[in-house]
Amino acid sequence: MLSAFTMSLMATFLLGADGAISGMGSVVADLQAELFELCQKGDAEGARAVNERLAPLVRVFYAPPFVDMHNRMKEALALLGRLPAAHVRPPLTPVSAGEREAIRSALVASGLAAARRD
């Protein structure tokens, strides 16, 4: 069984899921793999720590409107320097400046990006 519900990934891994199909994996595959390994070992405390790192990203990526989740993930990849830019095609629209800042803050909270030094 594969989990496709990123918002409860830890729970499904602890219940015995064999893996995940996750759009968010395009940004945090390493953390999701670590979460899976810790759950497989029965290390709930370690898994909880990784899950807490994923939580800010889950909240920002899957916020309403849900249809924009991939735009947000592309923006995260651009902010991390993994994509040159977060281009989206119509009818989708780029994220707003405010949403870009929320994504940047989630990346910092998750430990994936350094805080700005303005």
Residue pairs with C-beta under 8 A, 6 or more apart in sequence:
1 16
1 17
1 18
2 17
2 18
2 19
2 20
2 21
3 9
3 12
3 13
3 17
3 19
3 20
3 21
3 22
4 20
4 21
4 22
5 12
6 20
6 22
6 23
6 24
6 58
6 62
7 58
7 62
9 20
9 22
9 32
9 35
9 51
9 54
10 35
10 39
10 47
10 48
10 50
10 51
12 20
13 20
13 35
13 36
13 39
13 40
13 47
14 39
14 44
14 47
19 36
20 32
20 36
22 32
23 61
23 69
23 70
23 73
24 32
24 54
24 57
24 58
24 61
24 73
25 32
26 73
26 77
27 57
27 61
27 73
27 76
27 77
27 80
27 112
28 54
28 57
28 110
28 112
31 50
31 53
31 54
31 110
32 54
34 50
35 47
35 50
35 51
35 54
38 44
38 46
38 47
38 50
39 47
53 109
53 110
53 111
54 110
56 105
56 106
56 109
56 110
57 76
57 106
57 107
57 110
59 106
60 72
60 99
60 102
60 103
60 105
60 106
61 69
61 72
61 73
61 76
61 106
62 69
63 72
67 92
68 92
68 93
68 95
70 88
70 92
71 86
71 88
71 92
71 93
71 94
71 95
72 95
72 99
72 103
74 83
74 86
74 87
74 88
75 86
75 94
75 95
75 99
75 100
75 103
76 103
76 106
76 107
77 83
77 86
78 84
78 85
78 86
79 100
79 103
79 104
79 107
79 113
80 107
80 112
80 113
86 94
86 95
87 94
88 94
95 103
104 113
104 116
107 113
108 114
108 115
